[in-house]
Amino acid sequence: MAFKTDETGTPILLFLGKKDGQGQIKGERYARRLKKTADGIVLKDHWDHKGKAT
């Protein structure tokens, strides 16, 4: 499992799978969708399955 984060440290990409010989993760990829108000209150927060990670 590996995360990529935005500038505030919030996870926005998730990779689930196994690492190959070159360090790439082979498995599934998910993207986080955040909707915030202008003052930073989270309105919606969910993960979308984006398919295979290669």
MDTraj code that builds the backbone (N, CA, C; nanometers):
import mdtraj as md
import numpy as np

residues = "MET ALA PHE LYS THR ASP GLU THR GLY THR PRO ILE LEU LEU PHE LEU GLY LYS LYS ASP GLY GLN GLY GLN ILE LYS GLY GLU ARG TYR ALA ARG ARG LEU LYS LYS THR ALA ASP GLY ILE VAL LEU LYS ASP HIS TRP ASP HIS LYS GLY LYS ALA THR".split()
xyz = np.array([
    [0.0851, -0.1157, 0.0000],
    [0.0000, 0.0000, 0.0000],
    [0.0907, 0.1233, 0.0000],
    [0.0515, 0.2217, -0.0823],
    [0.1262, 0.3467, -0.0877],
    [0.0282, 0.4619, -0.1087],
    [0.0591, 0.5753, -0.0467],
    [-0.0217, 0.6960, -0.0606],
    [0.0595, 0.8046, -0.1279],
    [-0.0085, 0.8908, -0.2020],
    [0.0486, 1.0178, -0.2470],
    [-0.0380, 1.1254, -0.1838],
    [0.0253, 1.2313, -0.1339],
    [-0.0474, 1.3339, -0.0610],
    [-0.0405, 1.4685, -0.1321],
    [-0.1309, 1.5595, -0.0929],
    [-0.1260, 1.6954, -0.1444],
    [-0.0309, 1.7781, -0.0578],
    [-0.0268, 1.9091, -0.0792],
    [0.0671, 1.9961, -0.0081],
    [0.0393, 2.0064, 0.1419],
    [-0.0819, 1.9724, 0.1857],
    [-0.1146, 1.9768, 0.3290],
    [-0.0972, 1.8418, 0.3969],
    [-0.0594, 1.7379, 0.3221],
    [-0.0385, 1.6057, 0.3787],
    [-0.1605, 1.5163, 0.3752],
    [-0.2675, 1.5608, 0.3090],
    [-0.3892, 1.4818, 0.2965],
    [-0.3712, 1.3782, 0.1855],
    [-0.3947, 1.2484, 0.2132],
    [-0.3822, 1.1463, 0.1090],
    [-0.4832, 1.1712, -0.0037],
    [-0.4353, 1.1686, -0.1300],
    [-0.5248, 1.1879, -0.2442],
    [-0.5187, 1.0731, -0.3436],
    [-0.4109, 0.9947, -0.3434],
    [-0.4001, 0.8748, -0.4268],
    [-0.3606, 0.7578, -0.3391],
    [-0.4205, 0.6421, -0.3664],
    [-0.3914, 0.5196, -0.2921],
    [-0.3627, 0.4092, -0.3921],
    [-0.2529, 0.3386, -0.3705],
    [-0.2162, 0.2249, -0.4534],
    [-0.2113, 0.1012, -0.3647],
    [-0.2871, -0.0034, -0.4020],
    [-0.2880, -0.1301, -0.3291],
    [-0.2381, -0.2395, -0.4214],
    [-0.1404, -0.3147, -0.3763],
    [-0.0895, -0.4235, -0.4580],
    [0.0463, -0.4691, -0.4100],
    [0.1225, -0.5277, -0.5010],
    [0.2562, -0.5768, -0.4700],
    [0.3580, -0.4994, -0.5519],
    [0.4748, -0.4779, -0.4913],
    [0.5830, -0.4077, -0.5571],
    [0.6596, -0.5024, -0.6480],
    [0.6930, -0.4575, -0.7701],
    [0.7722, -0.5404, -0.8601],
    [0.9210, -0.5125, -0.8370],
    [1.0054, -0.5681, -0.9188],
    [1.1497, -0.5539, -0.9050],
    [1.2014, -0.4124, -0.9217],
    [1.1282, -0.3277, -0.9931],
    [1.1710, -0.1893, -1.0144],
    [1.1065, -0.0920, -0.9158],
    [1.0311, -0.1425, -0.8183],
    [0.9690, -0.0575, -0.7182],
    [0.8315, -0.0055, -0.7552],
    [0.7775, -0.0471, -0.8692],
    [0.6443, -0.0055, -0.9105],
    [0.5402, -0.0961, -0.8461],
    [0.4251, -0.0387, -0.8078],
    [0.3191, -0.1177, -0.7473],
    [0.2249, -0.1682, -0.8554],
    [0.2038, -0.2989, -0.8571],
    [0.1102, -0.3637, -0.9496],
    [-0.0129, -0.4012, -0.8695],
    [-0.1270, -0.3421, -0.9032],
    [-0.2488, -0.3706, -0.8286],
    [-0.3588, -0.2737, -0.8661],
    [-0.4224, -0.2140, -0.7663],
    [-0.5363, -0.1249, -0.7870],
    [-0.5018, 0.0178, -0.7473],
    [-0.5690, 0.1135, -0.8134],
    [-0.5456, 0.2562, -0.7883],
    [-0.6776, 0.3216, -0.7495],
    [-0.6724, 0.4067, -0.6473],
    [-0.7888, 0.4804, -0.6000],
    [-0.7531, 0.6286, -0.5900],
    [-0.8491, 0.7150, -0.6214],
    [-0.8302, 0.8599, -0.6107],
    [-0.9336, 0.9147, -0.5133],
    [-0.8887, 1.0043, -0.4275],
    [-0.9776, 1.0634, -0.3277],
    [-1.0402, 1.1896, -0.3837],
    [-1.1694, 1.2062, -0.3593],
    [-1.2429, 1.3251, -0.4015],
    [-1.2847, 1.4013, -0.2769],
    [-1.2378, 1.5242, -0.2653],
    [-1.2726, 1.6096, -0.1528],
    [-1.3450, 1.7336, -0.2041],
    [-1.4552, 1.7672, -0.1421],
    [-1.5237, 1.8933, -0.1695],
    [-1.5223, 1.9720, -0.0406],
    [-1.4645, 2.0928, -0.0455],
    [-1.4539, 2.1776, 0.0726],
    [-1.5186, 2.3129, 0.0461],
    [-1.5627, 2.3767, 0.1526],
    [-1.6130, 2.5136, 0.1416],
    [-1.4939, 2.6080, 0.1369],
    [-1.5185, 2.7351, 0.1146],
    [-1.4111, 2.8343, 0.1066],
    [-1.3320, 2.8437, 0.2374],
    [-1.3959, 2.8159, 0.3502],
    [-1.3251, 2.8232, 0.4785],
    [-1.2668, 2.6890, 0.5224],
    [-1.2683, 2.5874, 0.4354],
    [-1.1995, 2.4615, 0.4589],
    [-1.2810, 2.3511, 0.5210],
    [-1.4107, 2.3694, 0.5373],
    [-1.4953, 2.2638, 0.5933],
    [-1.5231, 2.1595, 0.4848],
    [-1.5010, 2.0313, 0.5180],
    [-1.5198, 1.9224, 0.4224],
    [-1.6688, 1.8928, 0.4070],
    [-1.7175, 1.9017, 0.2828],
    [-1.8568, 1.8698, 0.2532],
    [-1.8727, 1.7256, 0.2088],
    [-1.7817, 1.6796, 0.1215],
    [-1.7852, 1.5426, 0.0700],
    [-1.6430, 1.4878, 0.0697],
    [-1.6323, 1.3587, 0.0991],
    [-1.5029, 1.2924, 0.1019],
    [-1.5258, 1.1456, 0.0674],
    [-1.4767, 1.1001, -0.0493],
    [-1.4879, 0.9593, -0.0862],
    [-1.3745, 0.9203, -0.1784],
    [-1.3555, 0.7884, -0.1917],
    [-1.2512, 0.7322, -0.2770],
    [-1.3163, 0.6704, -0.4004],
    [-1.2594, 0.6992, -0.5184],
    [-1.3045, 0.6406, -0.6451],
    [-1.2037, 0.5370, -0.6913],
    [-1.2530, 0.4194, -0.7307],
    [-1.1669, 0.3154, -0.7877],
    [-1.1343, 0.3561, -0.9313],
    [-1.0061, 0.3647, -0.9635],
    [-0.9646, 0.4102, -1.0957],
    [-0.9100, 0.2994, -1.1840],
    [-0.9069, 0.1769, -1.1344],
    [-0.8626, 0.0653, -1.2175],
    [-0.7265, 0.0128, -1.1762],
    [-0.6616, -0.0506, -1.2715],
    [-0.5339, -0.1156, -1.2477],
    [-0.4222, -0.0134, -1.2367],
    [-0.3300, -0.0381, -1.1449],
    [-0.2073, 0.0399, -1.1324],
    [-0.0953, -0.0442, -1.1928],
    [-0.0259, 0.0107, -1.2912],
    [0.0808, -0.0654, -1.3556],
    [0.2107, 0.0085, -1.3522],
])
top = md.Topology()
chain = top.add_chain()
for i, resn in enumerate(residues, 1):
    res = top.add_residue(resn, chain, resSeq=i)
    for name in ("N", "CA", "C"):
        top.add_atom(name, md.element.get_by_symbol(name[0]), res)
traj = md.Trajectory(xyz[None], top)
